[in-house]
């Protein structure tokens, strides 16, 4: 323990010395004297310099410095580095989007639409909607290259209260539930490979999901480069699996198995509410299209690589999904897809014969890679929001040697583990989709608002205004239609949970109240995890 304290104090001295120039730029930052006489903000063991405020042309003072900032420099002790290039950006998008959704959602979408043709149209529409939303996010992400995605954009457009509500819901519900769903899917397919005559035991599935969370947490806490290497390798592997499915479907089609596609629009048309819930199921499979915006501070040349990654990645995923669905229908009837607990495994049994075991393996690889990308992005949301005082200070700290946001990653993993133990896939997907599209619509409105409140602000990438308007209208429909068509008390609970964040915002963020014991807790966790605050000046210069 004494060695840890000595190391952290040594880092503290160097950090405060390196940041002395930054701290004399006319900013009054409250400091606290530590036991060795050095001065650092918030009474923590490490460096935490002031953020340099930069006012935009509208005078709101909310926007960070746009475009490619100098970012973290070698003169700062701890910082997040720009390590993600174009290939890693595409891998993060594709690897996160192609996860459990295409293996869980096809049957659910068929159930809710009752029509092969309508379900296929919704699959394509979900891809187009995701691309339009991501293009709008590209403008927001190149206009403000701070990490945190929606949280940063809400800060710029609406102020701290809506941004806090987003970080409140995303940190406690959205991101952990997303990871929990993916890891449950991973576990279900992994266990099913060893259980052929009965359904996988639920307890075993949950334990395997927990093991997967621990493994992914270790990878991302150990090294950013290792986390992205895992992402790149698993993305390549899952694309190979997608090609295998598509080739198998093409072989069946060449044999004349087109009967399930020839009468695609037979059956009654679904109602408005059913279409909205079907979109929820399809959009879950596409979710992850905005994950790159959470890590913009770590992207090399984000004004170019962010939109390029989106334009390459999302159409690729849409094409894969369309061809995979056709392949499924070439090997199975719609009813067989609905009755199958693991559509991809059933497909493998029909097509691959003795090599059918490759499908469960491919699905586990795919879902593991998707979960890895989800946690990679989620940890950066904690990091960005807590850096502004919207979450616990410890969540914005970085490991002194590995330069990873370990506390935020651990926090998300703990909540995801709790959800794995107490939730099911279907219930988590519905809650996730309803709540997520409230904030996606809010981001579209933020873009529209800033077109008028910040008209002269630099926009390296600019989309036609009709794109965020269309996505906003669809977001309102996706949120409102299920409520009016099939009212459920869960929707009310979701809304109440969102606004319950104000109970914590007013005293702890607005008024700045901090329990006395929190400093001791923070120092204890710093010593335990070997983490220190980053230099705020490094993040925003």
C-alpha positions as CSV (number, residue, x, y, z in Angstrom):
1,X,0.0,0.0,0.0
2,X,2.8,2.4,0.8
3,X,4.4,1.8,-2.5
4,X,1.1,2.6,-4.3
5,X,0.8,5.9,-2.3
6,X,4.4,6.8,-3.1
7,X,3.9,6.2,-6.8
8,X,0.7,8.2,-7.0
9,X,2.2,11.1,-5.1
10,X,5.2,11.0,-7.4
11,X,2.8,11.2,-10.4
12,X,0.9,13.9,-8.6
13,X,4.0,16.1,-8.2
14,X,5.0,15.7,-11.9
15,X,1.5,16.3,-13.1
16,X,1.0,19.5,-11.1
17,X,4.4,20.7,-12.2
18,X,3.6,20.0,-15.9
19,X,0.3,21.7,-15.6
20,X,1.5,24.8,-13.8
21,X,1.5,26.8,-17.0
22,X,-2.1,25.7,-17.8
23,X,-3.3,26.6,-14.3
24,X,-2.0,30.2,-14.7
25,X,-4.1,31.1,-17.7
26,X,-6.6,33.1,-15.7
27,X,-8.8,30.2,-14.5
28,X,-9.7,30.1,-10.8
29,X,-9.9,26.4,-10.0
30,X,-10.7,25.3,-6.4
31,X,-7.8,23.2,-5.1
32,X,-7.1,21.2,-2.0
33,X,-3.7,20.8,-0.3
34,X,-2.6,17.2,0.0
35,X,-0.5,15.7,2.7
36,X,2.7,16.4,0.8
37,X,1.9,20.0,0.2
38,X,1.1,19.8,-3.5
39,X,-2.1,21.4,-4.9
40,X,-4.5,19.5,-7.1
41,X,-8.2,19.9,-7.8
42,X,-10.9,18.0,-5.9
43,X,-8.5,16.8,-3.3
44,X,-7.6,13.7,-5.4
45,X,-4.2,12.0,-5.8
46,X,-3.3,13.1,-9.3
47,X,-3.8,15.8,-12.0
48,X,-7.0,17.5,-12.7
49,X,-6.5,20.8,-14.4
50,X,-9.2,23.3,-15.3
51,X,-11.2,23.1,-18.6
52,X,-10.5,26.0,-20.8
53,X,-13.9,27.5,-21.7
54,X,-14.4,28.4,-25.3
55,X,-17.4,30.5,-26.3
56,X,-19.0,30.1,-29.7
57,X,-20.5,32.7,-31.9
58,X,-23.8,32.5,-30.1
59,X,-22.3,33.4,-26.8
60,X,-23.6,30.3,-24.9
61,X,-20.1,29.2,-23.8
62,X,-21.1,25.6,-24.0
63,X,-19.2,24.3,-27.0
64,X,-15.8,22.7,-26.7
65,X,-13.1,23.6,-29.2
66,X,-14.2,22.0,-32.5
67,X,-12.4,19.9,-35.1
68,X,-9.1,18.3,-34.4
69,X,-7.8,19.6,-31.1
70,X,-4.2,19.0,-30.1
71,X,-5.7,16.6,-27.6
72,X,-3.5,14.8,-25.1
73,X,0.2,15.5,-25.3
74,X,3.2,13.7,-24.1
75,X,3.7,16.5,-21.5
76,X,0.7,15.3,-19.6
77,X,1.1,12.4,-17.2
78,X,-2.1,10.5,-18.0
79,X,-4.3,11.0,-21.1
80,X,-6.3,9.1,-23.6
81,X,-4.5,8.9,-26.9
82,X,-5.7,9.0,-30.5
83,X,-5.1,5.4,-31.6
84,X,-8.2,4.6,-33.7
85,X,-7.8,4.9,-37.5
86,X,-10.3,4.3,-40.3
87,X,-10.0,0.5,-40.2
88,X,-10.6,0.4,-36.4
89,X,-13.5,2.9,-36.8
90,X,-15.2,0.6,-39.3
91,X,-14.4,-2.4,-37.2
92,X,-16.0,-0.8,-34.1
93,X,-19.2,0.1,-36.0
94,X,-19.5,-3.2,-37.9
95,X,-18.3,-5.3,-35.0
96,X,-20.7,-3.7,-32.6
97,X,-23.7,-3.8,-34.9
98,X,-23.3,-7.4,-36.1
99,X,-23.8,-9.1,-32.8
100,X,-26.7,-11.0,-31.3
101,X,-29.4,-9.1,-33.1
102,X,-29.4,-10.8,-36.5
103,X,-29.4,-14.2,-34.6
104,X,-32.2,-13.2,-32.1
105,X,-34.3,-10.7,-34.0
106,X,-35.4,-12.5,-37.2
107,X,-38.0,-14.7,-35.5
108,X,-39.3,-11.8,-33.3
109,X,-39.7,-9.6,-36.3
110,X,-41.7,-12.2,-38.1
111,X,-43.9,-12.7,-35.1
112,X,-44.7,-9.0,-34.9
113,X,-45.3,-8.5,-38.6
114,X,-46.9,-11.8,-39.6
115,X,-45.4,-11.3,-43.1
116,X,-42.1,-12.2,-44.7
117,X,-42.3,-9.3,-47.2
118,X,-43.2,-6.7,-44.5
119,X,-40.4,-8.0,-42.2
120,X,-37.9,-7.8,-45.0
121,X,-39.0,-4.2,-45.8
122,X,-38.6,-3.3,-42.1
123,X,-35.1,-4.8,-42.1
124,X,-34.1,-2.6,-45.0
125,X,-35.9,0.5,-43.5
126,X,-34.0,0.0,-40.2
127,X,-30.7,0.0,-42.1
128,X,-31.7,3.2,-44.0
129,X,-32.9,4.8,-40.7
130,X,-29.6,3.9,-39.0
131,X,-27.6,5.3,-41.8
132,X,-29.5,8.6,-41.8
133,X,-29.2,8.8,-38.0
134,X,-25.4,8.1,-38.2
135,X,-24.9,10.7,-40.9
136,X,-26.5,13.3,-38.6
137,X,-24.3,12.1,-35.7
138,X,-21.3,12.5,-38.0
139,X,-22.1,16.3,-38.3
140,X,-22.5,16.5,-34.5
141,X,-19.3,14.4,-33.9
142,X,-17.1,16.5,-36.2
143,X,-18.6,19.8,-34.9
144,X,-17.8,18.7,-31.3
145,X,-15.1,16.1,-31.1
146,X,-15.5,15.5,-27.3
147,X,-16.2,11.9,-26.3
148,X,-19.7,11.1,-24.9
149,X,-21.9,11.3,-28.0
150,X,-25.4,12.4,-27.0
151,X,-24.2,13.7,-23.6
152,X,-21.8,16.2,-25.3
153,X,-24.4,17.3,-27.9
154,X,-27.1,17.8,-25.2
155,X,-24.7,19.9,-23.3
156,X,-24.1,22.1,-26.3
157,X,-27.8,22.4,-27.4
158,X,-29.8,22.2,-24.2
159,X,-27.5,22.7,-21.2
160,X,-26.4,20.5,-18.3
161,X,-29.8,19.2,-17.1
162,X,-30.9,17.2,-20.2
163,X,-27.3,16.1,-20.6
164,X,-27.3,14.7,-17.0
165,X,-30.6,12.9,-17.6
166,X,-29.0,11.2,-20.6
167,X,-25.9,10.2,-18.7
168,X,-28.2,9.0,-15.8
169,X,-30.3,6.7,-18.0
170,X,-27.5,5.5,-20.3
171,X,-25.1,4.7,-17.4
172,X,-27.6,2.9,-15.3
173,X,-29.8,1.3,-18.0
174,X,-29.1,1.7,-21.7
175,X,-25.5,0.7,-22.0
176,X,-25.5,-2.0,-19.3
177,X,-28.7,-3.5,-20.7
178,X,-27.2,-3.6,-24.2
179,X,-24.2,-5.4,-23.0
180,X,-26.3,-7.8,-20.9
181,X,-28.5,-8.7,-23.9
182,X,-25.4,-9.4,-26.0
183,X,-23.7,-11.5,-23.4
184,X,-26.9,-13.5,-22.7
185,X,-27.1,-14.3,-26.4
186,X,-23.4,-15.2,-26.4
187,X,-24.0,-17.6,-23.5
188,X,-27.1,-19.2,-25.0
189,X,-25.3,-20.1,-28.2
190,X,-22.1,-21.2,-26.4
191,X,-24.0,-23.5,-24.0
192,X,-26.3,-24.8,-26.8
193,X,-23.3,-26.2,-28.6
194,X,-22.9,-28.7,-25.7
195,X,-26.6,-29.4,-25.0
196,X,-28.3,-31.1,-28.0
197,X,-31.3,-32.9,-26.5
198,X,-32.8,-30.2,-24.3
199,X,-32.8,-26.4,-23.7
200,X,-29.7,-25.0,-22.1
201,X,-30.1,-24.6,-18.3
202,X,-30.9,-21.0,-17.5
203,X,-28.4,-20.9,-14.6
204,X,-25.6,-22.2,-16.7
205,X,-26.4,-19.6,-19.4
206,X,-26.2,-16.8,-16.9
207,X,-22.9,-18.0,-15.4
208,X,-21.4,-18.2,-18.9
209,X,-22.6,-14.6,-19.6
210,X,-21.0,-13.4,-16.4
211,X,-17.7,-15.1,-17.4
212,X,-17.9,-13.3,-20.8
213,X,-18.4,-9.9,-19.1
214,X,-15.3,-10.5,-16.8
215,X,-13.2,-11.5,-19.8
216,X,-14.2,-8.4,-21.9
217,X,-13.7,-6.2,-18.9
218,X,-10.1,-7.5,-18.4
219,X,-9.3,-7.0,-22.1
220,X,-10.5,-3.4,-22.1
221,X,-8.9,-2.5,-18.8
222,X,-5.6,-4.0,-19.7
223,X,-5.0,-2.0,-22.9
224,X,-6.8,0.1,-25.5
225,X,-4.7,-1.5,-28.2
226,X,-5.6,-5.0,-27.0
227,X,-9.3,-4.0,-26.9
228,X,-9.2,-2.7,-30.5
229,X,-7.1,-5.7,-31.6
230,X,-9.8,-8.0,-30.3
231,X,-12.4,-5.9,-32.0
232,X,-10.6,-6.0,-35.3
233,X,-10.0,-9.8,-35.2
234,X,-13.5,-10.7,-34.1
235,X,-15.0,-8.3,-36.7
236,X,-13.1,-10.1,-39.5
237,X,-14.1,-13.5,-38.1
238,X,-17.8,-12.6,-37.9
239,X,-17.7,-11.3,-41.5
240,X,-16.3,-14.7,-42.6
241,X,-19.3,-16.3,-40.7
242,X,-21.7,-14.0,-42.5
243,X,-20.2,-15.0,-45.9
244,X,-20.7,-18.7,-45.0
245,X,-24.4,-18.1,-44.2
246,X,-24.8,-16.1,-47.5
247,X,-23.1,-18.7,-49.6
248,X,-25.2,-21.5,-48.0
249,X,-28.4,-19.6,-48.7
250,X,-27.3,-19.0,-52.3
251,X,-26.6,-22.7,-52.7
252,X,-30.2,-23.5,-51.5
253,X,-31.6,-20.8,-53.9
254,X,-29.8,-22.3,-56.8
255,X,-31.5,-25.6,-55.9
256,X,-34.8,-23.9,-56.4
257,X,-35.8,-23.4,-52.7
258,X,-37.6,-20.1,-53.4
259,X,-41.1,-21.1,-52.1
260,X,-40.9,-19.1,-48.9
261,X,-39.9,-16.0,-50.9
262,X,-42.4,-16.2,-53.7
263,X,-45.4,-15.5,-51.5
264,X,-43.7,-13.0,-49.3
265,X,-46.7,-10.6,-48.8
266,X,-49.4,-13.2,-48.0
267,X,-51.2,-12.6,-44.8
268,X,-52.8,-9.6,-43.1
269,X,-50.9,-6.3,-42.8
270,X,-49.8,-5.4,-39.3
271,X,-51.3,-2.4,-37.5
272,X,-49.4,0.8,-36.7
273,X,-48.4,-0.3,-33.2
274,X,-47.2,-3.7,-34.4
275,X,-45.0,-2.0,-37.1
276,X,-43.5,0.3,-34.4
277,X,-42.7,-2.7,-32.1
278,X,-41.3,-4.6,-35.1
279,X,-39.0,-1.6,-35.8
280,X,-37.8,-1.9,-32.2
281,X,-36.8,-5.5,-32.8
282,X,-35.1,-4.7,-36.1
283,X,-33.4,-1.6,-34.8
284,X,-32.0,-3.5,-31.9
285,X,-30.1,-5.6,-34.5
286,X,-28.7,-2.3,-36.0
287,X,-27.9,-0.7,-32.7
288,X,-24.3,0.4,-32.3
289,X,-24.4,2.8,-35.3
290,X,-23.6,5.7,-33.0
291,X,-20.9,3.9,-30.9
292,X,-18.0,5.6,-32.7
293,X,-19.2,9.0,-31.5
294,X,-18.5,7.9,-27.9
295,X,-14.8,7.6,-28.6
296,X,-14.1,10.6,-30.8
297,X,-11.3,11.8,-28.6
298,X,-9.4,8.6,-29.5
299,X,-10.0,8.8,-33.3
300,X,-7.2,9.9,-35.5
301,X,-8.3,12.9,-37.6
302,X,-12.0,12.5,-36.5
303,X,-13.4,15.1,-39.0
304,X,-12.5,12.7,-41.8
305,X,-12.4,9.2,-40.3
306,X,-15.7,9.5,-38.4
307,X,-18.0,10.1,-41.4
308,X,-15.9,7.8,-43.6
309,X,-16.3,4.9,-41.0
310,X,-20.0,5.5,-40.9
311,X,-20.4,5.6,-44.7
312,X,-18.5,2.4,-45.1
313,X,-19.7,0.5,-42.1
314,X,-23.5,0.9,-42.0
315,X,-24.3,0.1,-45.7
316,X,-22.0,-3.0,-45.3
317,X,-24.1,-4.2,-42.3
318,X,-27.4,-3.5,-44.1
319,X,-26.3,-5.5,-47.1
320,X,-25.2,-8.4,-44.8
321,X,-28.5,-8.4,-42.9
322,X,-30.6,-8.4,-46.1
323,X,-28.7,-11.3,-47.6
324,X,-28.7,-13.3,-44.3
325,X,-32.5,-13.0,-44.1
326,X,-32.8,-14.3,-47.6
327,X,-30.5,-17.1,-46.8
328,X,-32.5,-18.1,-43.7
329,X,-35.7,-18.2,-45.8
330,X,-34.0,-20.3,-48.4
331,X,-33.4,-23.0,-45.8
332,X,-36.3,-22.6,-43.4
333,X,-40.0,-21.7,-43.5
334,X,-41.2,-18.6,-41.6
335,X,-42.9,-20.9,-39.1
336,X,-39.7,-22.8,-38.5
337,X,-37.8,-19.6,-38.0
338,X,-40.5,-18.5,-35.4
339,X,-40.3,-21.8,-33.5
340,X,-36.5,-21.9,-33.5
341,X,-34.8,-20.6,-30.4
342,X,-31.5,-20.3,-32.3
343,X,-32.2,-19.5,-36.0
344,X,-28.5,-19.5,-37.0
345,X,-28.0,-22.9,-35.4
346,X,-31.1,-24.4,-37.1
347,X,-29.8,-23.0,-40.4
348,X,-26.4,-24.6,-39.8
349,X,-28.0,-28.0,-39.1
350,X,-29.8,-27.8,-42.4
351,X,-27.0,-26.6,-44.6
352,X,-23.6,-27.5,-43.1
353,X,-24.2,-31.1,-42.0
354,X,-21.2,-32.4,-40.1
355,X,-19.8,-28.9,-39.9
356,X,-23.0,-27.5,-38.3
357,X,-21.0,-26.8,-35.1
358,X,-19.4,-23.9,-37.0
359,X,-22.6,-21.9,-36.6
360,X,-22.8,-21.8,-32.8
361,X,-19.0,-21.0,-32.8
362,X,-19.6,-18.2,-35.3
363,X,-22.4,-16.7,-33.3
364,X,-20.4,-16.8,-30.1
365,X,-17.5,-15.1,-31.9
366,X,-19.9,-12.5,-33.3
367,X,-21.6,-11.7,-30.0
368,X,-18.3,-11.6,-28.0
369,X,-16.9,-9.0,-30.4
370,X,-20.1,-7.0,-30.2
371,X,-20.0,-7.0,-26.4
372,X,-16.4,-5.9,-26.5
373,X,-17.2,-2.9,-28.7
374,X,-20.2,-2.1,-26.5
375,X,-18.1,-1.9,-23.3
376,X,-15.3,0.0,-25.1
377,X,-17.8,2.7,-26.0
378,X,-19.8,2.7,-22.7
379,X,-16.7,3.3,-20.6
380,X,-16.1,6.5,-22.5
381,X,-19.6,7.9,-21.7
382,X,-18.9,7.5,-18.0
383,X,-15.5,9.1,-18.5
384,X,-16.9,12.1,-20.3
385,X,-19.9,12.8,-18.1
386,X,-18.1,12.3,-14.8
387,X,-15.3,14.6,-16.0
388,X,-17.9,17.4,-16.0
389,X,-19.2,16.5,-12.5
390,X,-22.3,14.7,-13.8
391,X,-21.3,11.3,-12.3
392,X,-18.9,10.2,-9.6
393,X,-15.4,11.7,-10.0
394,X,-13.8,8.3,-9.8
395,X,-15.5,7.3,-13.1
396,X,-13.4,9.9,-15.0
397,X,-10.1,8.6,-13.8
398,X,-7.5,6.7,-15.9
399,X,-5.1,3.9,-15.0
400,X,-1.7,5.4,-14.4
401,X,0.2,3.0,-16.7
402,X,-2.3,1.5,-19.1
403,X,-4.2,4.7,-19.8
404,X,-7.6,3.1,-19.8
405,X,-10.7,4.4,-18.1
406,X,-10.9,1.4,-15.8
407,X,-13.4,2.7,-13.2
408,X,-16.0,3.5,-15.9
409,X,-15.5,0.1,-17.5
410,X,-15.8,-1.7,-14.1
411,X,-18.9,0.3,-13.2
412,X,-20.7,-0.6,-16.4
413,X,-19.7,-4.3,-16.1
414,X,-21.1,-4.5,-12.6
415,X,-24.5,-3.2,-13.6
416,X,-24.6,-5.4,-16.7
417,X,-23.8,-8.4,-14.5
418,X,-26.8,-7.5,-12.3
419,X,-29.0,-7.3,-15.3
420,X,-27.8,-10.7,-16.6
421,X,-28.8,-12.3,-13.2
422,X,-32.3,-10.8,-13.1
423,X,-33.4,-10.1,-16.7
424,X,-34.4,-11.8,-19.9
425,X,-33.5,-11.0,-23.5
426,X,-37.0,-10.0,-24.7
427,X,-37.8,-7.7,-21.8
428,X,-34.4,-6.0,-22.0
429,X,-34.7,-5.4,-25.7
430,X,-38.2,-3.7,-25.5
431,X,-37.1,-1.4,-22.6
432,X,-33.8,-0.6,-24.3
433,X,-35.4,0.3,-27.7
434,X,-38.2,2.5,-26.3
435,X,-35.8,4.5,-24.0
436,X,-32.9,4.7,-26.6
437,X,-35.1,6.3,-29.3
438,X,-36.2,9.1,-26.9
439,X,-32.6,10.2,-26.8
440,X,-31.8,9.5,-30.5
441,X,-34.7,11.9,-31.3
442,X,-33.3,14.4,-28.8
443,X,-29.9,14.3,-30.6
444,X,-31.7,15.0,-33.9
445,X,-33.5,18.0,-32.3
446,X,-30.1,19.2,-30.9
447,X,-28.6,19.2,-34.4
448,X,-31.6,21.2,-35.7
449,X,-31.5,23.6,-32.8
450,X,-27.7,24.3,-33.2
451,X,-28.3,25.1,-36.9
452,X,-30.0,28.2,-35.6
453,X,-28.3,28.9,-32.3
454,X,-24.8,28.3,-33.6
455,X,-25.0,29.0,-37.4
456,X,-21.4,30.1,-37.8
457,X,-19.8,27.3,-35.9
458,X,-17.4,25.1,-38.0
459,X,-19.0,22.0,-39.5
460,X,-16.4,19.9,-41.4
461,X,-19.2,17.5,-42.3
462,X,-22.7,18.9,-42.9
463,X,-25.9,16.9,-43.7
464,X,-29.0,18.3,-45.4
465,X,-31.4,19.5,-42.8
466,X,-34.1,17.1,-44.0
467,X,-32.1,14.1,-42.7
468,X,-32.4,15.0,-38.9
469,X,-36.0,16.2,-39.5
470,X,-36.9,12.8,-41.0
471,X,-35.1,10.8,-38.2
472,X,-36.7,13.1,-35.6
473,X,-40.2,12.4,-37.0
474,X,-39.6,8.6,-37.1
475,X,-38.2,8.8,-33.5
476,X,-41.4,10.4,-32.3
477,X,-43.4,7.7,-34.1
478,X,-41.4,4.9,-32.6
479,X,-41.8,6.3,-29.1
480,X,-45.5,7.3,-29.3
481,X,-47.1,4.6,-31.5
482,X,-46.6,1.7,-29.0
483,X,-47.9,3.8,-26.1
484,X,-51.2,4.7,-28.0
485,X,-51.6,1.3,-29.7
486,X,-50.8,-1.0,-26.8
487,X,-50.4,0.9,-23.6
488,X,-48.1,-0.8,-21.0
489,X,-47.2,0.3,-17.6
490,X,-43.5,-0.4,-18.4
491,X,-43.5,2.7,-20.7
492,X,-44.6,4.8,-17.8
493,X,-41.9,3.4,-15.6
494,X,-39.3,4.2,-18.2
495,X,-40.4,7.9,-18.4
496,X,-40.6,8.1,-14.6
497,X,-37.1,6.7,-14.4
498,X,-35.7,9.3,-16.8
499,X,-37.1,12.2,-14.9
500,X,-36.2,10.7,-11.5
501,X,-32.7,11.7,-12.4
502,X,-33.6,15.3,-11.5
503,X,-33.8,14.2,-7.9
504,X,-30.1,13.7,-8.0
505,X,-29.2,16.4,-10.5
506,X,-30.4,19.4,-8.3
507,X,-28.5,18.7,-5.1
508,X,-25.4,17.0,-6.4
509,X,-24.8,18.7,-9.8
510,X,-26.7,22.0,-9.8
511,X,-25.9,22.9,-6.1
512,X,-22.6,21.0,-6.0
513,X,-23.3,19.1,-2.8
514,X,-20.9,16.3,-2.0
515,X,-21.1,13.9,0.9
516,X,-18.1,14.2,3.2
517,X,-17.2,10.5,2.9
518,X,-16.9,10.7,-0.9
519,X,-13.3,12.1,-0.8
520,X,-12.2,9.1,1.3
521,X,-14.0,6.7,-1.0
522,X,-12.4,8.3,-4.0
523,X,-8.9,8.1,-2.5
524,X,-9.4,4.5,-1.5
525,X,-10.6,3.5,-5.0
526,X,-7.7,5.4,-6.5
527,X,-5.2,3.4,-4.5
528,X,-7.0,0.2,-5.1
529,X,-7.4,0.6,-8.9
530,X,-4.2,2.7,-9.4
531,X,-6.1,5.5,-11.3
532,X,-5.7,9.3,-11.4
533,X,-7.7,12.1,-13.0
534,X,-6.7,13.1,-16.5
535,X,-5.6,16.6,-17.4
536,X,-8.7,18.5,-18.5
537,X,-6.6,20.9,-20.5
538,X,-5.1,18.0,-22.4
539,X,-8.6,16.8,-23.4
540,X,-9.9,20.1,-24.7
541,X,-7.0,21.9,-26.2
